[in-house]
């Protein structure tokens, strides 16, 4: 991570931090999967968890707002805004504002994404594109429109963000402890495919996590199982035995898709977040029928 500025590192969270979950309660059934996602809006407060030697960071505060709408039958729309204020040892403060929006077909055949990043209210990066999966055997075709028009292909085995969340939940429910997958979420100007490795801890049974901070509308999570999950994001082709991840994302992943106890480790420093507000939207009309 040393080749990136600290402000850029804070903005390096995947476009769908939703990869750590769509935070949700039961409402829409993913066809044939038994995995339920639901429309919702969640607000996280972010703080500095740890600063290591050479980081130069003394304080990080921020807020992330994530919203999921739609369903498996009409596709999922994800909107996120992640604003952080970082102070260095010299007392200089930088405000980074990452905004992203995406739509993903329920079958995982198509993915549209748009993101913009601001530093101290000045735009620094804009990305937009459309990815389509012709079939399971052919590479995914990506048409980028911003920052410049460009066509490229990514491996057919790559997952889109919601696809990855569903597959991760399936792996957890099946009792697997490791899940490896290539992930394409439109990051890094739409040209990045991350090699991800997820480590899944033992299942926390319903009622075993009641000591978490109380949040309105989140009490129903007490009745659900959950798994501690840690995802490492590596450069493509990395040797997993020796490579250091670009960053790591850890969280408590509930059976219905809700994520709590967020922890993002950038190497030189780490930030943590917890839900402060969560609202669940009505089920999708096509799923409610």
N, C-alpha and C positions, 0 to 999 in steps of 0.2 A: 504493500500500500504506500510505500514511501515515495513512489513516483507521482502520487496524486496530492493535490493540496488538501488541507484538512477540510476546507469548505466543500471541495469536490467529493471527499470521502463521505461526508454527511449526506450528500445528494446521490450517492452511489447505491442506495437501497433500490432493489429491483422495482420496476414500474408497478408490479403488483406485489406490494408487500403483502398482499393477499396470498401470496404463495405461502406465507406462514399460516394462512387460513382464510377462507371467507368466515368472518365471525358471525355465527348464525345459530338459530334455533330451528327445530323441525318445521318444515313447511313445504319444500319441493323435493320430490323424489327424482334422483338421477336414474334414468331408465336402466333397469337391469343391474344396477350397482348396489342398491341398498344403502346408498349414501345420501343424506338429506342436507341440503343447503337452504338458506332462507334469506330474503331481503332484509337488510338492516343498515343501521348507521352507528358506528362506534367511534368514540373519541379517546385518544391516548395522551397522557401527559408523559413527556420524555425528559430524562435527566441524565447527567454524567454519572456513570457507575464506577469507572476506573480510568485513570490516565497513567500510562507507562512511560518509562524513560525516553526522552527525546520528543514526546508528543507536543509539548508546549501548550497544552490545553489546561485551563484552570476551571472552566465552567461551561456546561452545555445545558440549555433548557429548550423546550420546544413542545410542540403539539402535533399530533397526527390525527387526521379525520379520514375515516375510510367508510365508503358506502357501497353496498352490493344490492343490485336490483335485478329482476328477471328470474329466469328459471331454466331448467334443462330443456323445456319445450320451446322457449322463445329466445334462449341465449342469455348470457350473464353480462351485465354492465357493471364495471367497477370504476369508482372515482376515488381518488386519494389526493389529499393535500398534506404535505409534511413540511412544517416550518421549524427551523432550529436557529437559535441564537448562541453563537460560540464566542468565548472570550479566551484570548491567549495570555501568556505570561506578561506581555507588555501592556496589557489592559485594552488592547484593540478588540472590538466586537464586530463580528460578521454575521449577517442574517442570511440564511439560505432558505429558499422557498421552492419546493418541488411539487409540481401539480401534474397529475396524470389521469387519463381516462382511457378505458378500453372496453371492447365488446368481444365476447367469445361465444361461438356457437356451442350449443349443448353437446353436440357430437364430437367437438374438438376438431372440426374440419376447417374452421376459419377464425382468425384473430385480428382485430383492428386495434390500433393503439395510437395514442397521441400524448406527448408529455412536453412540459416546458419547465425550465429551471431559471430562477432569479437569484442574484446575489446583491444584497443591499438594494432591492427593488429594481435592479437593472437586469434585463434578460441576458442569459449567457448561453442557453442551449435550447433548441426546439427539435423534437423528433416526432415523426408521424409516418405510419405505414400500414400495410395490409398484408397479412400472411395467409396463405391458402394451402391446404393439404389435399392434393388431387386424389390420392388413395393411400393406403397404409404402406405401400411399397416404395412410392416415389418420394423424392425430397420435397420439402416444403418450399413453396415459392413465395418470396417476399418482395413486395413493391414498396419502396420507400419514396415518400414525397417531400420529406423534410429530414435533415437540413438541406438535402439535395436529392433529386430524382436518381434512383439507383435500383437495379434489380439484383437479387442474390438468392442463393439457395441455402437452406440449413438441413441437417440430417433428418430423415423421415422419422427416426426414433425420438426426436425432440418432443417434449411436452409443452403445451401452453399452460399459463398459470392456474386456471381453475382445474384443468386436467390433472395437473401435478398435485394439487390439494386433494382431489378425490382419490388419486392413486396412493397418496401417502396415508390417507385415512384407511383405505382398504388394506394396506400393508400392516398398519397398526392393529386393526381388528383381526387380521389373520395371525397375529402373534410374531410377525417378523421384527427383527431388531435392526436391520440395515436395509435401506432403500436407495439405490443409485439411479440417477436419471439425468439426461440432458434436458436443460430448461431454456426455452426461448420466450422472453417476456418483453422484448423491444428495448432492452437496456443498451447503453453505450452506442447511441445514435442508430439503434436498430440493427447493429451488426454483431452483437454478442450472443453466443450460446454458452451458457455455463454448464460445466460438469458438476452436478450436485451429488453429495452423499449425505443422506439423512440417517441419523442414529436415533432409534426409537427405544425409550425406556419402558420399564414395566408398567402395566396398566394400573392406574389409580381408580379404585372402585368408587361407585356413587357414594357421596357423603363423606369421602375421605379428604376433601379439600375445603371444608367449611371455614377454615381459619384464614382464607383469603379476605382482603378488604371487601366490605360490603358495597355493592354497586346496585343501584336501582335497576330492576328488570333482569339482573343476572342471577338472582337467587335460584332460578330453575336449574342452573348448572349443578347444584348440589346433588341432583338426582341422576347425573350422568357420569359415565366413565371418562377418563382422560389419560393422556400419555405425555410424558416429557419428551420433547423432540429437539434435536439440534441438527441444523443443516449447514454444511460447509459448501461454499461456492468457490469452485476452482476454475482456473483457466483450462480451456479445452486441451485434452491430451496430457494433462498433468500426471505425473507419477504420484499416486495417492500415498505411497509410503514415505516420500520425502518432501512433497510439495506442501507449501503453506497456503491455506485458503485465502482468497481475496478478502473475504469476510465470513463470519459465522452468524447464524441467526438461530436463537433458541427460544422456546416458548412451551407453554402447557397447552396441549391440543385436545379439546374435548370431542367426544364422539359425534356431536352435531356440527362440528366445524368451528366452534368458538375458540379463540386463542387468548390466553392470559400469560402474565409474567414474561413479557417480551424482553429479550436481551440481544443487542446487536454488537458484535465484537469486530472492530476494524483493525485489530492488531496493535496499533499505537494507543488506542483508547477504546472504550466501550460505553454504550448508552443503554438505558433500560426504560421500559415504559409499562404502564398498567392502565387498563380501561378506567375511565372516570365517568363516562356516560355511554349508554348503549340503548338504542331504540330499535324495535323490530317492526318492520313494515308488514302490511297484510300480504297473504300468499298471492302469488301470481294467479291471474284469472284462469289461464290455460291449465295450470296445475290443480286448481281448486275444483275443476269440473269433475 
